Amino acid sequence: MAKKPVILHIDDSQLMLQSLKLLVYYELKLPLIQTTDPDEGIKLAIKNQPDLILLDAIMPKKDGFEVCAELKRNPKTKNIPIVMLTSADDMKSVETAFKMGAQGYIIKPVTAEKLIKKLEEIFGKSTLVELGLITSQGQIIKQEQGQEQIVSPPPPQQEQFPQPVVCPLCSKFLVWIPQYKAWFCYSCNTYPQPQPAAPDWQKKCPVCGDESTFLFDQQKWYCFKCQKTF
């Protein structure tokens, strides 16, 4: 079995951090390190030596181009592939990213299809086949397949869990974002319209007391503040 690539994600947006965490860590089952601080991101890259860095192009404290340039100048991180995350109307940023040494870019929203395509370009098709992310024909393997807990009814002790709510566009589970009081689809990376009815359930995080959400595919509660399931 090929070694799972460790991904470092540097982004000032909490929503993007949450989105990528559910996509990379929970859906694709890949190791993930995240930070909102560019300088901390550089330190994490030096310390952890990730296999790939996903770097937001536009950040207020220090933009992604500066971070990319610093990483490429440092002998300890210069060989780590960097993929910039940019907006569709920001192609000038793409040109700058390549000049700074980035190996590629992904136009937001970041979907499983876009990310896996980029992983294939960087790590090779055979590695992704061995990891079970794509077939030998190059087709993406949906990680829900074979995970019995997704299609099976919950066990008796979990009967109190909420009923699933799915995206009208892709039919994947939606996630309730308490701070925005809205349903979000991490697969489409959008708030579907019209919005389904607000949930009638509420559960506080046992650690921090903030309102939590429910991950239907994991059958677990999740706290955005603590970034942990329970």
N, C-alpha and C positions, 0 to 999 in steps of 0.2 A: 504494500500500500504506500502510495506517495505521501510525503509529509504535507500536512495541511499548511498552506501559506498563511503566515501571520500578517494581518492588515492593520496598519496605523491610519486612523482617520483624524484629520485636523480640520476643524470647522467651528466658526463662532456661533452658528445657529443651533440652538437646543433641539429644534424640530428636526433638522437634518441629522443630528446625532442620534435621536430616537429612531428616525426612519432607517438609517444605515444599520443601527444595532439590530433592529428587528429583521432586516433583510440579510445582513452578513452573518450575524451570530445565531439568530433563531431559525431563519429559513435555510441558509446555505450551510450552517453548522461550521463556520470558519472562525478561528481565533481572531479577536478584535481588540484593539487598544484605541481609546478615544480621548480627545482633549479639545477644549475650546481656545486654549492659549497657544499661539504660534511658537513662542519661545520654549514653552513646556514640551510642545510637539517635537522640537529639535532635540531636546534632552532625551525624550522617550525614544526617538529614532536611534540616537547614539547608544543608549543603554540596552534597548531590546532588540536592535537589529532586525526590524520587520522585513518581510519579503516584498511588501508593497506599501506605498504611502498614497492614500487618497487625500488630496489637498484642495481645500476651497480656494478659488482664485481671489475672491474679494473678501477681505476681513479688515475691520477698523484699526486694530492695534498694529498689525503688520500684515501686508497682503501676501497672498500665496506665492507671488513671483519672488519676493524677497526671501521667503522661507525656502523656496525651491533653489534659489541661487546659493543660499548658505549651505544647504544640504549637499549640493553638488561640489562646493568648494572644500567641504570637510572630507578628508581621506577616509574617515570611518563610515561615512554615509553616502559617498559619491556614487556607489554602484547600486544603491537601492532604487528600483524603479519608482517613478513618481507619476501619478495620473491626476491631472487637474480636473476639478469639478467646476463647470462654468455654465452660464446661461446661453440660451439659443441665439440671442441677439448680441452676443459678446465675442464674436469671432476674432476681434483684435487681441483679446486676452489669450486666445488659443495660439496665435502666432507668437506672442510674447512668451508663453509657457514653453514652447519648443525651443526658443532662443535661450531660455534659462536652463534647459536640459531635461525637461519633462519628457517622459516616454509616450505620453498620450493624454487624451482628455475624454471626459464624459459630459454630454450636455444634459443638464437637469430637465426633468426629474430622473433620478437614478433608479432604474428598474433592474430586476434580476437578469433580464435578457441583455441589457447594456453592459452590466457588470461582468457577467459570464463571458461575453464576447471579448471584453478587454482582458480578462484573466486568461483566456485562451491565447490571445495575441502575445501575452507576456510569458506565460508558463508553458504553453504548448498544449495541443489537443490531447496527447496521451496522458498528461498529468491530470487533466480535468476528467478524462474517462475513468482513470484509476480512482479518483476521488468520488466518482459517482455523480458528478454534476452534469455531464453530457454523455450521450451514447457514442458508440464508435462511428456513427453516421453524422455526428455533430449536433444532434437534436438535444435540446435542454431537457433534463430530467426534472420534473416537478417534485420537489422534496416532500410534498404531502403524500405521494404515492408510497404505499407500503407502511405508512405510519397509522396503525390501526386506531390509535386514539382519536384521530381526526374524524373518522367516519363512524366509529362505534358510539353507542349511547354512553353517557358517563356512568360510572359505577354508582350504586345506591347512595353512598355517602356524599356524592357530588350532585345530587338532584337539585340542590338549592342554587347551583350555578346558573348564570343567565343563558337565555336562548341565543344561539348564534345570529349575528347580523352580517349579511354579505354585501359586497360591492355590486351595484347593478351593471357595472362595466366589465369586470373580470371575474365576478362570482367568488372572489376570495374574501376571507373574513375581514371585516372592518374593525378598527380599534377606536374606542371612545377616548378622546383627548379632554380630560377634565378641565384644564386651564382655558381651553377654547370653547368648551361646551359644544363639541361637534364630533361627528364620526369622520375618521380619516382612513384612506386606503393606502397602505404602504407599498402595495404592488404597483398601483397607478400613480402613487405619490401625489394624491389630490384629495380634496374634500368633495365627495360625490354630491351632485345636485339632481333632484331634490334630496335633502337630507332625510334619512329615516328618523322615526320618532326618537326622542331622547330616552335613554334607558331609565327604567324605574328602579334600578338597583344602585346602591351606593355602599362602598366599603372603604374604611380608612386604613392607611398603612399602619401596621402595628409598631413600626419603628419611629416614623416621623409624624404620623397623624394626618398627613396629606391624603386627599381623595385619590384612590387608586383606580386602575382600569382593569378589564379582564381580557386576557389573551385566549381567544377561543381555540386556537390551534394547540396551545400549550396546556389548556385547562388549568390555568393558574392566574392569580391576581398579580398585577405589576404596578410598582410605584415609580413614576418618572423621576421624582426627586432623588430617591435612593438608588434608582436604576437596578432594582432587584425584584425577583418574583417571590411570591410566598403563597 
